[in-house]
Amino acid sequence: MQKDRLIPDVIRFSDIFNLDAIQHIQDLFADATGVASIITNPDGSPITHPSNFCRLCNEIIRKTDTGLLNCFKSDAEIGRPNPKGPVIQPCLSGGLWDAGASIIVGGKHIANWLIGQVKNEELDHNQMLQYAKEIGADRNDFMKALEDVPVMSKEKFVKVAHMLFAFANEISSKAYQNSQLIHSNLERKQDLETLDKEQYLMRTLMDNLPDHIYFKDLESRFIRVNIAQSKFLGLNDCDKAIGKSDYDFFTEAHARMAYDDEQTIIQTGQSMTKEERLVLANSPDSWVYATKLPIRNKEGKIIGTFGISREITERKLAEEEIKLKNELLQTINAEKDKFFSILAHDLKGPLSAFLGATQILAEEIQNMSFEEIKEITINMKESASNIYRLLENLLEWSRLKRGLLEFSPENLNVKQLIKTCIEVLKESARKKSIIIDYSLPDDIAVYADSRMMETVIRNLVSNAIKFTPIGGKVTVAAEKKSDQSIEIKIIDSGIGMTPELKGKLFLLNEKTSRKGTEGEPSTGLGLLLCKEFIGKHMGKIWVESEVGKGSVFRFILPGAGKN
């Protein structure tokens, strides 16, 4: 061929390209691939406007003298002539990955197509911090901008760079040929070849991108889709989408919304970016980040729409999970604060009484009778016992919440278990002349953790004694149900409860503590432990009570033989 004879000594990029068109292609390429892009002369001066430049490079690094100088050096290095392929390397000004495709026509280096400003798995954050210091950039602003830099694996970036190199040089070469052959008999043939090549390269570019790309006409019907979009629509052939619309693939509600968006773009000429809910007719819902643009012909008239979307379903699910976890954390923190408030309040009473008694002994013991000293020491013992029981419940609660409480169920005789637990409470009942009665068959057994059950029974019977007036009665009964489960009841003739108080009994974020009939302290923590421990056994607990008519606490456990 006589191709070389047609090439003048000086070839400018602008001689063979419409800069508005190449700017549009550059912008589309940058949006589609997620990289920054610019075309420069061999000396580094820009031909096109930068596309998709990140804030870190454009507004931070290049705003410093050292950073700007390093950027120029890096652009020159990356843009060096290399007819065999793209130059791919970390930027000399910061370390983000860049690539350059030198555009060579007829052996002459006429331009560079530079892409980059992405980070990958090899990025050294410590090195980036050191570089921010070297160029005098604000460290916090530098790292915040670094977080916004697009992430792309090195493997994918290399593929995009090689595709760019092939695309840039091929269209440049063909464009130049077209300009030289415009007055020759080969014009039509060259045009067709160039068109075929460009279509092939565009198809290659489109089909190698993971994002969904599609073109639609003025009626929102597909006229071209890439492989990713075709698969997303459930098709094995891209051509099967041509002529169809969203109504053929999505629910009517979503198709109507998409149609309205595209008609708005056609009418206004404005682009649109949004996150949306894609509801496919026969597939699970998914989320995408979509950008839609108008398509214009050479005269600037809108002839359809162009869309590119990236699936973000996993990200949306992760965001929802984070939201739920944050809500759970807020609830836990609120319960924790309430718990500490209850604890502090309920420790203050017995501690104050104990300290008051010690102060009286310290100051007045020499003037006190034996009976007075005995009375004070008895009060001190009761205060210490109350504190001990509270701390014991607190320790059990803490171990349970941290997963440190061992759960070891076994077959336990109910009568023996209950009588052993109540033995330590007989003195409290005796002081109030309260009768403890039993209705416990000898042969009833449960499959339960003995330590947890001791805590449950001790707390429930202790409460019954606490809220029963002097001379009252507490009954502990058990029976086997028809489903072989065991129901245990603690019945008292005490002061009972209002419906409002009953509704708050087993809730951590509600204050239910009140003094017993003889001023005994109460925290409500014991009932929370009872609920947790019975829940561990897959059982349930509830209360029946009326003011002035006593209370009945009932709980159900699995019968023996469940192991």
Number of C-alpha atoms within 10 A of each C-alpha: 4 6 10 10 8 12 16 9 6 7 16 14 21 12 11 18 16 11 15 10 11 14 19 13 12 23 19 17 21 20 16 21 17 20 25 22 24 22 27 22 19 19 13 16 12 14 17 19 15 19 20 21 21 19 17 22 21 13 13 20 24 19 14 14 12 14 23 18 14 19 19 16 16 18 22 16 16 26 27 19 22 15 17 10 17 26 22 21 17 19 21 19 23 23 19 22 23 26 29 30 31 29 31 19 23 15 10 16 19 21 30 33 26 27 30 28 27 26 23 17 9 12 15 12 12 9 12 19 17 13 19 22 13 11 20 15 17 12 15 11 12 21 16 12 16 19 11 13 21 15 15 19 12 16 9 14 24 19 13 21 23 19 19 23 24 18 21 19 21 19 19 21 17 20 22 21 21 21 14 15 18 13 9 10 9 12 16 13 12 18 18 11 14 20 15 12 16 16 12 13 19 14 15 14 18 21 17 16 17 16 21 24 24 22 21 23 20 15 15 21 19 22 19 20 26 24 23 21 22 20 14 14 19 14 14 12 12 17 15 13 23 14 14 14 19 20 17 13 19 19 15 15 10 19 19 14 12 19 17 13 15 27 17 15 20 24 10 11 17 11 17 15 13 10 15 15 12 19 18 21 15 10 13 8 11 16 19 21 16 19 18 21 20 26 20 15 9 7 6 8 12 18 14 23 26 22 21 22 21 18 18 16 16 12 12 15 13 12 12 12 12 12 12 12 12 12 12 12 12 12 13 13 12 13 16 14 13 16 17 11 12 20 17 11 13 21 18 12 14 21 16 12 16 20 13 14 19 16 12 13 17 10 9 11 14 8 10 12 10 10 9 13 17 12 13 18 16 13 16 20 13 16 23 16 13 20 20 12 14 21 14 14 20 16 12 17 19 13 13 16 11 8 10 10 13 11 16 11 18 16 17 19 16 24 19 13 16 21 14 13 18 19 10 12 15 15 12 13 24 14 10 17 15 21 17 19 13 15 13 17 14 10 9 18 25 25 22 24 19 17 13 23 22 16 19 23 21 21 21 21 24 19 20 27 29 23 25 24 19 18 13 17 20 24 17 23 19 22 18 19 11 7 8 14 18 22 20 21 21 22 24 28 21 27 20 21 19 12 12 8 15 16 13 14 19 22 15 18 16 16 18 19 16 14 12 18 16 12 10 16 20 19 19 24 24 25 22 17 21 24 19 21 23 20 14 14 18 11 17 17 19 13 16 14 20 15 12 12 13 20 23 23 18 18 20 23 23 20 21 20 12 11 9
